[in-house]
Amino acid sequence: MGFFAFLILGLLAGAIAKLILPGKQSGGWFVTLLLGVVGAMLGGWLGGLLFNVGLDSFFSLSTWALAIGGSLVVLLIYGAITGRRSRA
């Protein structure tokens, strides 16, 4: 998968993960893009490590599931970090 396809995948996976998570998360579209790309990389790495599946094809269901799952994990971690900081 190319660099721009990976950026688009990260943006869409981050946006979908933001829609799935309940509540209001901080950060705009740029933060969503960054967290989505990081989440897609995390999902691809974990998928390759645990299930021997990677981010090979843009239109593969496993690619999207791994990218969205990784984005959910990254958004949860980001929400936990920024949530604590805003309460203090």
C-alpha positions in Angstrom: 0.0 0.0 0.0 1.3 3.4 -0.9 2.0 6.4 1.4 -1.1 8.4 0.4 -3.3 5.4 0.6 -2.0 4.8 4.1 -2.8 8.4 5.1 -6.3 8.1 3.7 -6.8 4.8 5.5 -5.5 6.4 8.7 -7.9 9.4 8.4 -10.9 7.3 7.7 -10.0 4.7 10.4 -9.6 7.5 12.9 -12.9 9.1 11.9 -14.7 5.8 12.2 -13.1 5.1 15.5 -14.1 8.6 16.8 -17.7 7.8 15.7 -17.7 4.4 17.5 -16.4 5.8 20.8 -19.1 7.4 23.0 -18.7 10.9 24.4 -16.8 13.9 23.1 -13.1 13.4 22.4 -10.8 16.4 22.2 -8.8 17.1 19.0 -9.7 18.2 15.5 -9.3 16.5 12.1 -5.5 16.9 12.2 -5.3 15.1 15.5 -7.7 12.5 14.1 -5.4 12.0 11.1 -2.3 11.6 13.3 -4.0 9.2 15.7 -5.6 7.3 12.9 -2.3 6.8 11.2 -0.6 5.8 14.4 -3.6 3.5 15.2 -3.4 1.9 11.7 0.3 1.2 12.2 -0.4 -0.2 15.6 -3.2 -2.4 14.3 -1.0 -3.6 11.4 1.8 -4.4 13.7 -0.4 -6.2 16.2 -2.2 -8.0 13.4 1.1 -9.2 12.0 2.3 -10.2 15.4 -0.8 -12.0 16.7 -2.7 -13.2 13.6 -0.1 -13.2 10.8 -2.2 -10.6 8.9 -0.9 -7.2 7.8 -2.0 -4.0 6.1 -1.5 -5.3 2.6 -4.4 -4.1 0.5 -6.5 -0.9 0.8 -9.8 -2.7 0.1 -9.2 -5.7 2.3 -11.6 -6.2 5.2 -8.8 -7.3 7.5 -6.9 -4.1 6.7 -9.8 -2.0 7.7 -10.6 -4.0 10.8 -7.0 -3.8 12.0 -6.7 -0.1 11.3 -10.0 0.8 13.0 -9.2 -1.5 16.0 -5.7 0.1 16.3 -7.3 3.6 16.0 -9.8 2.7 18.8 -6.9 1.7 21.1 -4.9 4.8 20.3 -8.0 7.1 20.8 -8.8 5.5 24.1 -5.2 6.0 25.3 -5.2 9.6 24.0 -8.6 10.2 25.8 -7.2 8.8 29.0 -4.1 11.0 28.8 -5.9 14.3 27.8 -8.9 13.6 30.2 -6.6 13.5 33.2 -4.8 16.6 32.2 -8.0 18.6 31.8 -9.4 17.7 35.2 -6.3 18.9 37.1 
